[in-house]
Every structure is written in structure tokens, then in C-alpha cells.
Amino acid sequence: MKRSIAVRLGAVLTTAALAATTGVVLSTTAATAATGTATGYASQNGGTTGGAGGQVVRATTGTAIHAALCNRASSSTPIIIEVQGTINHGNTSKVSGNSCNTADDVIELKQISNVTLVGVGNGAVFDQLGIHVREASNIIIQNVTVRNVKKSGSPTSNGGDAIGMEKDVRNVWVDHVTLEASGGEAQGYDGLFDLKNNTQYVTLSYSILRNSGRGGLVGSSESDRSNSFITYHHNRFENLDSRVPLLRGGVAHVYNNHYVNIRESGINSRAGARVRVDNNYFQNSKDVLGTFYTSEAGFWHTNGNILDRVTWSSPGSQTNPAGPGMQSTTSVSIPYSHRLDGANCVPDLVNRLAGANKGVQFSNGSCSPTTPPPTTPPPTDPPSGTNLSLASNADADGSSKASGTSYGNVRDGSMNTHWSPSGSTGSVSIKWGSPTTVARINIREATGAEGNIRSWRVINHDTGAVLASGNGAGVIGFSPTTLRKITFEITGSSGTPRVAEYETYAN
């Protein structure tokens, strides 16, 4: 019988004791959050970087996942939780703490931010146990399997959703996951990927959703129209009855997905929803796009899709299929850059890339898989030697500066002054009057702004070459490069970035 325990990790506990008690091993190494960079709408609104730059924790139980969240300094302290093994009801209990709000029998990412949950090793399986995201932001879930989560019968978890998000959720990237059930509502299952009550800026990519009655919804009812800006790309939707997805209000982008054996209805745009549907491959399915089961119409913008043995219902008072012609009924503009693969190669490409434990490969836009270069982790040793930014022939400039700040503040040797861009992104540079060799920089955020910088690039301004890219401020190393000007470009942030010192080193 499962025991209900409340574990709070304290500084006095040793790593060995933690491992024995909760299945968690702590590491002080800072690292990047996940393989690749958030795409789709999750790349907007400041971007999604999860726990980039934070402590890395290895967890082998659900209680260990909760304990890692509760052991942070605050509910927004970045953390990367590497999950290995099977997470189930028997090893998942509530843990208490000031930086978390957890519960028994569900992985609870509630009232928190800046978290990455990534499967490692031989894989991570959440067995009959759902992942619940509520009142949370900047979350990454990658390379995990969630299966057989029930809303009725026994055991139950997360309202029957494999992954569910609700109430004021922002910026979540779910990537390379497998979500599956063993039947429909009659067998006790609900949705695989449900978004409700003001959930926005979410991307589901390179994932498999299969063997369930319901794929996922956006909006819990016709009146719940506060959810928007959702991207679904390079996913395989297989053996599902409907809700692939069901959209109520808001804007969505559905591209390069493979739909196989959708039995009742696919993309159900209703209640004023607007969806762009690009270069998908629909196969052996029924009513893959339209407004269904309601008289409150939704709209669609279609391009480049392939229909392979797709059948259509006749129009009715609560049935408005888009086929057989699938002509557009609205226009939807996409604010982010993306590369469309041709629809004809989608089945093979998605079959090779989608789902957990596939190596986390991506498409390069030409129907070929590629492994992205890893973002650059901060070196574990601090820089040493002379801070070249303080040299007499050094200076600073940038792309923009907020009122009351100065580029020169990043090289005055003081943590009491700082530079901020005029918006959430921008760049600041150190330059010299003669060629200077740089191999490491240290971006030091002002007090109170730690963690605001999310994604960044380091650029050789002389040539335009990207020397490094990653997430989170701190020490950044790269191959020694001789140049006259080096630029630190902030491409994503949470709050206002404030750089107190931009140090440069030769070693």
C-alpha cells in the first residue's frame, strides 16, 4: 500500500540520503534546459526556455520530482529535472514547501515557473499518472511517455488527461513525447493533451498521440475562449476518435502532422476559433477538418495538405465539414519563422522523428532529419585572468538602451549599475581599438534580475558568426576568437533583462 509522505529537502541532507529517501540525486552543474529550441507559438511572448541555467536534478520517482521543485529557493528558481525510470502511483506523493504546490497521484507543476522535465537514460514513463500544469509559465516537457491515465475506474489521475494545462498558463513547450491510452471514455480515459481556462503560447511538437477516444481540446466549453496561440507540428495522431484538436476560440497553427485512422472528426474548429492548417498528411480518416457537434462556427486557412482515403459527412445543422475541397474560410498570419516540409514526405519523416526515445531529432525543412547542435552549457570553472572589458582601449555599444541605463555600465566594474534594452530583447557589445582574443565571457545580471535572461547568442560582430548560443546568463565559453567587437544578443527574456557586467576573458 502506498504511504502518504511529505518530504522536504533541506541543506542538511546528504545526496546519499536523498537518493535513498526520494529517488533524487542533486547536481550543482548548470546546463541547458533541453535539446533544441522552442518552436511555434511557444517561441513567442518572451520565449520558452524552461529551467535553463538552473540546477540539474536526477529523479527516479514522482516524489523525487516534487521534492526537487520544493527544494528550490523560490517558485521561479530555474531547475532542470532529468527523469529516468517509471513514475507511478506507488512512488508519487505530495511534498510540501514554499516553492511548490504538489499533490498525491499526479505530477503537479502548479503555481511555478522556469522548469524543464526531460526524460533521460533508458527513458521516462509516467504510468497511469498524469502531468498537470496549472497557473504556471515557462515549462518544457521533453522525451517522456505518459500512458493510460484514467478519470474513472482505478487508479485515477489528472482528470484522465495525460498532459493537462489550465488556469493562466503561459509558454509551455511539449516536445518528443508519447501520449497514449488503451481506449476511450467508456474505458475510463479522457484527453491526451487538454488546454483550458486561459492557456496561451503552447507548442506540441514531434510527438505521438494514439489509441484514445480523445486527442485533446483547447477550451473546456463554448464559453471558454480565453485559450490561444497554440502550435501543433510534426506530430503523429493515430487511432483516435476525435479532438485532434478541438478548438474553441483563439488561434492555432497545425502543420506537418500525420493523421492516421481518425474515426469521427479531426481538427474541429468551432466557437470562433481560427486555425491555419499547412502541409499535413491525412490518411484513412473521416472529417479531418471542419466544425462539428455545434452550430457555433469556427474558421480555417488551408495550404498544401494531402488527403489520402479521407471521407466526409454531409453538412447539417451541427456539421460543417471543410471537405472535400478544404477551401479556406479565413486568413491566419503566423508571427514566427518556420520551415514547412512537403506534405508528401510527412508520413516517413514523422514516423522517424516523433515520440519519446527517438533521439530528439528535428526536421531541417527539407524532409530530412537532423540533430541540432547542443546549446552551449556554461563552463563549470569560473573565468580567471584579466577582464578585457576594463582595458583602456575597450568600449561598449549596443542595439538599444532603456531610459536611465548606459552601455558603459556593463564595463564599469560595478554591480550597482546596469544596461537594459528598450524592450525584452536586444544586444550589447564590447569592442576594442585593436584585435583582441576572447575565449570566455561572463554575463552578470543585476541584483533582483537574476534569471530574467533566457535565450541568447554570442556573435563575432566582425564576421557575423555565432560563437555560442544557449539559455541563462553566466559564464559562456567558446573557441578562442580574435576580433575587435563581440556582441551578446538577448533573444528571449522573462521580465526586463538587466546586465550589470559584461566581462570578457582570453583564457
N, C-alpha and C positions, 0 to 999 in steps of 0.2 A: 504494500500500500504506500502511496506517495505521501511523504511528510511535508507539511507546510512549514517552511523555514524563512526566516528573514536574516539575510546575510549582509552586513555592511563591511566593505573592505576598509581597513584602516592602515595607517602607515606602519603600525607596529607589527603587522602580519608579514610573515616571510613569504617569498614566492612559493616555496615548497608547501607551506600550509595552505595557501590559496589554491594551489593545484589539487590538493587532497580534498579540500572542503567544497569547492565550487566547480572545479574543472577549468579554471582560468589561470593562464600564465602571463605575467606582465612583462613588457619590454619597454625600455625608455627610449628606444630608437624612434626618431621621427621618420616618416615615409610618405610617399604619395598615397592617395586615397584608393585608387583602383586603376586597372588597366584602361587606357584610353581617356577620352574627354567627353563629357556630357554633350549629347546632341539634341536636336529638336527644340521644343519649347523649354526643356529643362536647361538649355544653354542661355535662355533669356532671363530678364528680371534679376540681373546680377550674376547669373550662372549657378551651377550646382557642382560643388567640389567635395561634399561630404566632410569626412574627418581629416582632410589633407593637412599635413603638418603636425598632426596630433600624435599622442601616444598610441603605440600598436599593442593590442591585446589579443592573445590567442584563447579562444573559448571552445570547449567541447561539450558544454551543457547549456540549456536555456537559462538556468540560474546564473551561470557564469556571464552570459551576455548581459543580464540585468545588473549583475554586480559591477561589471565594467562601466556601465552607464552611471551607476550610483556612486562610483568612486571618483568621478571627475570633480574638479574644483567648482564647476558650475554646470548648469544645464546646457550651456552653449560652448563649453570647452571642447575643441575638436578631438575626436577619437576614431581610430580605425579598429574594428573588431573583426579579426580573422576567425572564421568559424570552420571547424572540422568535425566530422562525425555526424551522428544522428541526434537531433534535438526533438524531444518528445514530451508528453505529459509527465512522465516519470522523473524527468530531470529539469523541469521548468517551474520555478516558484517565484513568488513575489520577493523583491528585495527593496528595502526602504533606504531613503537618502534624500538629501536636499537637492540633488542634481538629477533626479529621476522620478517617474511615477509609473511603477510597474504593477503587474498583476499575475496571479497564478494562471497557468494553462494557456498563455498567449505570449508571444514576443511583443512587448509593448514599447513602441517608440513614441512616447506621449509627452507633450509639453517640453520638447527638447529640440536642439538643432546641432548641425555640424557633425554628423555621424555617418560612417561607412560600415556596412555589414557585408563582408565578402567571403565567399567560400574558398577554402584553400586545401592543399594536400590532396587526399583521395576524395574530396567532395564534402558538401554540407547538405544534409537532408532534414527538412522540417516535416516530421511525420505526424499527420493528423493535428498539426499545430500551426496556427496562422500567424502572420506578421501584421500588426496593427499600427498604423501611422496616424496620429491624432494631434492637432494643434502643434505641428512640427514643421521644420523647414531645413533645407539643405541636407537632404538624406540621399545616400547612394546604397542600393541593394544590388549586388552583383554575384553571379556564379553560384546560385543556390537552387535547390529543388524544394518545392513545397507541395505536399501531396495529401489528398484525402482529408481535407479539413471539413468538418461537419457542423451544421447548425441544429440538427436534431439527431436523436439516437445517442450513442455514446462511443467515444468521448466527444464533446463539442468544444469548439474554439473559434473566436473571432467572428461570430455570427455566421460561420460557414464560408467565409471568404479566405482564399489562400493568402492574398495580399489585399488589405483594405485600407483606404485613406478617408478621413472625414474630419470636418470642422477646422477651417483655417489652416490648411496645409499648403505649403509653397515649396517649389523647387525640389522635386524628387526624380531621380534617375534610376529606373529599374532596368537592368541590362543582363543579358545572357542568363536568364533564369528559366526553369522549367516549372510550370504550374499545371497540376493535373488532379483529376478526381476519378472516381470509379462509378459514375452515374450522375443522375440529375436530382431534382428536388425531392422526388419520391424516395430516393435512396439517402436523403439527409443532407445533400450538398447544396451550396448556393453559388455565388460568383467566384471566379478565379481572380479577378482584378477589378475591384469596385472603388469608385471615387465619388464622394458625396460632400455636401454641405460646405461649399466654398473651398474646393481643392483646385489649385491652379499651377501651371508651369510644371507639367509632368511628362516624362518620356518613358515609353516602354519599347525597348529595342532588343533585337537578336534573341528573342525568347520563344518558348513553345507553350501554348495553351491548348490542352487537349482533354478529351474523354469526360466532358461535363455537359450538363444541360445548359449552363450559362457561362459565357465568356467573361463579360464584365460590363458594368454600366457606368455612366457619368451622369450623376443626378439621381437621387432616390425616388423622386416623384416628378410630375409635370410642373410642380411649383418650385422645385429645387433647381434653379437655373443659374446658380452662382458659380458653377464649376466651368473652367475654360482653359484654353491653351494647352491641349494635350496632343502629343505626338505618338503614333504607333508606326514603327518601321522595322523592316526585316524580321518580322515575326512569322511563326507558323501557327495558324489556327486550325485545329484538326478535330474532327468528331465532336462537334458542338451543335447544340440545338439552335441557339440564338445569342443575342447581345454580343456582337463581335465588331465593335462595341455597340451598346445602346447609348445614344447621346441625347441629353435633354438640355437645350440651350447651349450657349458657349460656342467656341471654335475648336476644331480638331484637324489634324493632318494625318492622313493614313496613306503610307506609301511603301512600295516594295515588300508587301506582305504576301504570303502564300496561304490561301484559304482552301481547305480540303474537307469535303464532306460536311458542309454546314447545312443542317437538315431543315430548318424552318425559316430563319432570316439571318442576315449578316450584319452589315453596317446599318443600324436603324437610327436615322437622323430625324428627330421629332422635337416638338415643343420649341421651335425656333432655332434649333441647332444649325450650325453651318460647318460643313466638313469638306475638306479638299482630299480627293481620292486619286492618287497618282501611281501609275505603273505597278499595280497589283496583279497577281495571277489568281483568278477564281476558278476552282476546279471541282467538278462533281458536287455542285451545291445549288441551293434554292434561294431566290430572292436576296441576292448578296448586297443590294443597296436599295434604300427607299425609306418611306415612313410606314411603320407597321403597328397595329394594335392601338391606334389612336387616330383621332381626326385632327390633332394639333400638328401641323406640318413642320417638317424640317427641310433643309436645303442642302445641295451638294454641287461641287465643282469637280469635274472628272477629266482625266487626261491619261492616255496611254495604257489603259487596263486591258488585260486579256481575259476573255470569258471562254472557258473550256468545259462544255457539257453543263451549262448553267440553265436552270429552268425558272420560270416566272409565274407568279399568281396573277389573276385578273384583278384590275383595280376595283376597289369597293369603298364603302364609307370610312373604313378604318384600315384600308390597304392601298398604298400608293407606291408600287414598285418603280424603280428607276429604269428597269429594262423593258424590252430587250435592248434599246438603243443607248441607255445610260447617258442621255444628254444632260448637260449642266443646267441647274436651275438658279444658280447664284455665282458670284465670283469671290474667291478667297485668296488673299495675298499672304504669302509666307515671309516673315521678317528675318529668318535666319538662313544662312547659307547651307546647302546640302547638295549632294550629288545623287541623281537618280540612276539606278541600274535599270537596264532594259527589262521590261516585264517578262520577256521570253526566257531570261536566264534566272528569274527569281526562284522557281522551284528548286533547282540544283543548288543555287547559292545559299538559300535559306536552310536547306537540308544539311548543308555542310557546316554552317556557322551558328545556327540558332540553338539555344538551350544551354543548360549548365554543363560544365566539364567538357567543353569543346575547344578549350584553349584560348578563349576570349579573342577570337579574330574578328575582323571587321571587313566591310567591302570598301574598295577604293573608288567606287563609282563606275568601274568598267567591267563589272561582272566577275571580278577576281578577288579572292580573299587575301587579306594582308594582316600581318601582326604589327600594330602601331609601335613606334619606338616608345619605350617607357619614359614617362616624365621624369625629370631629374631629381633624385632624392637628395636632401641636404646631406653634406658630409657629416660624419659622426664626430670629427675632431674640429675644434674651433680654429679660425684663421690665426696666423701668427705673422710677425714681421711688421713692416711699415704700412700704415693705412695710406695708400697712394692718393686718396681723395683729398688729403690735407696738404699735398705738395704745393709749393709756391706757384708752380705753373699750371695748377689744376683749376677748374671752374665747373659750373653746373648750369644746365638749362633744361627745358622740357617742353611738353605739348600744351600745357595749361596749368594754371595755379589758382586755387581758391583764394578768396579775399582774406588778407591778413597773413598769408603764407608766402614763402620765398623758396626758389630753387636752391639758393645758397644755404638754406637752413639744413640741408641734408649733408653738408660738408663743413659744418662749423664746430664739430666736436662736442656738441651739446645735445642731450636728450630732452631739453626743455623747449626746443624749437622744432618745427616740422614743416614739411611741404605736403599739401594735399592737392589733387587735381580738382578742376572745377566741377567735375561730375563723379560718377562711380568708377570710371576708368580713365587712364591717362598714362603718361610716361615722364620719367625724369632721367637725366643723363649726367654722367661725369665725363669731362673732357680735359685734354692736356695739350700743351703747346708743342709737344714733340711725341713721337711714337712711344707707347708705354705698354709693357707686357702685363696682362691681367689673367689670373687663373682662378680667382675666387672673389665673390662679393658677399657682403653681409648686409641684408636689409633689416634694419631695426625699427620696429613700429613704435610710435609714441605711446606713453603710458595711457591706458584706457582704450586703446585702439587695437590691442593685440588680437590677432585672428581676423581682422577686417579684410586684409588682403587674401584673396582666394587664388585665382589663376593668374599666371604671369608668363612673360617671355623675357629673356636676356638677349639683346641684339647687338651685334657688331655694327655700329652706326656707319662705319666707313664703307662696309660692303653690303649691309642689309642681311647678313647671315644670322640665323638664330643659333645662339651658342648653347642655350638651355631653355627648357620650359617646365612648368610644374605648378604646384599649388602650395600656398602658405609662405609667409615671409621667413627669413632666417639666412643661414649660410648656404650659398649655392656655388658648386664647383663645376668647372668645365676645362677643356683642354687649353693650355696656355696660349693666349692670343695677343699679338702685338697690334695695337690700334691707337687711334687718337681720341675716340669717343665711344663710350659703352652706355647703352640705354636699358633701363629697367622699365618694361611696359606692363602695367596692370590691366589685364583683360577681363577680370571679374572680381567683384568685391561684395562684402556684406557691411552695410554702413559706410561711413566715409573713410577711405584709406588715409592714413597719416604716417608718413615716413619721416622719422626723426633723424636717422643717419643712414647714408648710403656709402658703406665702406668698400674699398677695393684693395686687393692684395695680389702680389705676384706669385706667392707660393701655393 
